Amino acid sequence: MDMRRGIIRAFDSGTYLADVQIVGSMATLLPGVPVAKQIEADLITSGTKCGVLFFDETNPTDACVVSVYDGAPTHALRSEQVVISSVLTLTTSWQDVPGCTKTFTPPVACRAIVIAVFCLRSETGTDVGMLQGRLNVDGAGESLLAEAHIANAWSRFTVVQTYLKPLSVASHTLKLQAKKENGAGVAKCLWNTTMTISLLPDAGL
């Protein structure tokens, strides 16, 4: 076996085959070289440097792209958690939870799994009504809510809601919002409120 450096010149994500130019022999272009399936398709673009493993040194077609390197990973945000930065006193209108906002541009079309955890407390009992939290994506609030039913003063709840959102290759802003149902009484969104975002590329799934 022999390992050589190469440069991806073309890639077919359907067949998972790449055309590879071998470094040191720039006139040699190997068409249809298999690419290791653990390398995600969004990492394989024209110009990407790669490692090519030749299983049979006498047969240049018996090879496989086993690694890619050079440059930053295309998924700058694979999984990240943001945490509330200050306690939020709730009103009857949706408010952004301080610190629980993330703006980013996915490098490829993907799906975002968002786990929203709300730590909610009523300081005055049933007069605050239902306490609610939600995810807002690009200015639009999700209809699926995290809710806590208040029975007594100083009731405290941790409620969780999970979202799956398709995202295009564009700038997106994801944030948590919270409110209470009724105008009377005092209720708050507390420390330990978090938003965890994980990106799953559509390619290969």
N, C-alpha and C positions, 0 to 999 in steps of 0.2 A: 504494500500500500504506500501511497505517496500523497502528501498534502501540498497543495499549491494555492497561491493567492490569485483571486480573480475579481472581476468587476461585472456586476449584473448589467446587462444591456436591455433585456426584455424579460417579462415574467407573465405567465398565464396562470391566474389564480384558480381557474377551473381545472386545469390538468396538473397544476403545481409543478410546472416545468419552466426552466429559465434558460435564456441564451446568455452564456458567460464568456467574457473575454479573459484569457489567462495572462496575468502580469508576467512580463519578460518575453512574451510571444504575442505582441499586440495584433499581429496579423491573423492569429488563431482565434476564431469564434466558435465555441462549442454550442450547437443548438440543442434545445430540449433536454437540458440536464435536470434530473430530479432534484427537488428541494426538500430537505428534511421537514416533515409535517409539524414539528414543534416550533418552527419559525413562523410567526404570524405573517399573514399576507401583507399587512400594512407596513411591515418593516422592509419589504423587498421592492425597491423601486429602481429605476434605471440610474446607474451610477453608484449604487451601493457596493461597497467593498465586501468581499466574501471569502470564506475558506472552502476550497473544493477538495474533496477526498477522492483520489483515484484508487479503486480497488485492484485494478489490473494495470500496471504501468505500461503494458504493451497495447492496451486498448483504451484510447482517450474517451470513448463513449461510455465506458463503465465507471461512472463517477457520480458524486452526489454533493450538492451544496449543503454543508453541515453547520455553517455559522455565518453570521453577518456582523460587521463591525464598522467603526468610524462614524462619528456623529452622535448626536443625542438621541435617545429613544423617542420614537414618534408619539408614544403615549406619555406625555409629560404628566398627565393626571390619570393614573390607573385607579388608585383608591385614596381617598382623602377624607378626613373628618374635620369639621369646623365646630366650634363650641361657643355658646352664648357668652358675650363679653360683659354684659351688665343686666341686672334684673329689670324686667319689663312689666310695668303696671298696665293691666289690660283695660281696654275700652270696648264699646260695642262695635267698633270698626276694626277691620283687619289691620294689624300693624306688623312691620318687619321685626323679627327677633334680632336684636343687636348681635353682630358677629356671625350670624348664621346665614351668610350670603357667599356664594362662590360664582365668579364669572370666568369662563374658559372657552377655548375653541378646540373641539375634538379634531385630531388630524384626519380621521376617517369617520364615515357614518357609523354610529354606534348606538347602543342602548345603555342608559344610565339606570342603575339600581340605586335608589335613594332610600335610606332608612332614617326616618325622622323620629326623634325621641324628645318628647315634651315633658318637662317637669313643671306641673301646674299646682297652684295653691289658692284656695279661697280663705280670706282672713275674716269674712263676716257671714258666711253661711249661704243659705239657699237664695238670698236676694241677688246673687250674681248670675244665677241661672247656670246653663251648661258652659263649660270651658272648652274651647275648641282650638285646634292647631291644624295647619295644612302646609303643603308644598306649593310654591308659586314658581312657575317656569316661564321666563321671558314675559313677565307681566300678567300672566293668566293663572289664577288660582285653581288648584285641583278640587274636584267635587268630593273626593274621598277624604274624610276628615278623621283626625284623632280627637276623641271626645272624652270628657270626664263629667259625670253627673255629681253635682255637689249636694250633700245632705246636711252637713254640719259646718260650723265655723272651724277654721284652721284645718280643713280637709286638704290633704296633699296627695297628688296622683302622679305617677309616671306612666304616660300613654305613648304607644308606638304605632306608627303607620309606615307601610312600605309602598314605594312607587316604582314602576318600570316605565321609563320615558325614552322614546326614540329621539336621537339628536342628530342633526345634520352637521356637515363641516361648515360651521358658522359660529359666531360668538353667542354663547348662551349664558343666562344668569339664572341660577337656582337659589331660592331662599325660603326660609321658614317664616310663617306668619301665625299670629295667634290673636284671639279675642275672647270676650265673654258675651253671653246672651243678653243679660239684663243690665240696665244702666246703674242700678243701685249697688252698693257694696263695693268691696275691694278684693281684687284677685290679681295674681301675678304669675308671670312665667319666670322660673327660677334657674339658678345654676344647675348644671348637669343636662340642660337642654342641648342636644347635639344634632348635627346633620352629617351623615356618612354617605359619600358618593363613590360608587364603583362603576367603571366603564367597561363594557363588554363590546368589543368590535364585532360588527355583523359578519365580517369576512371569516369564513371557516366555521361558522356556527350553524 
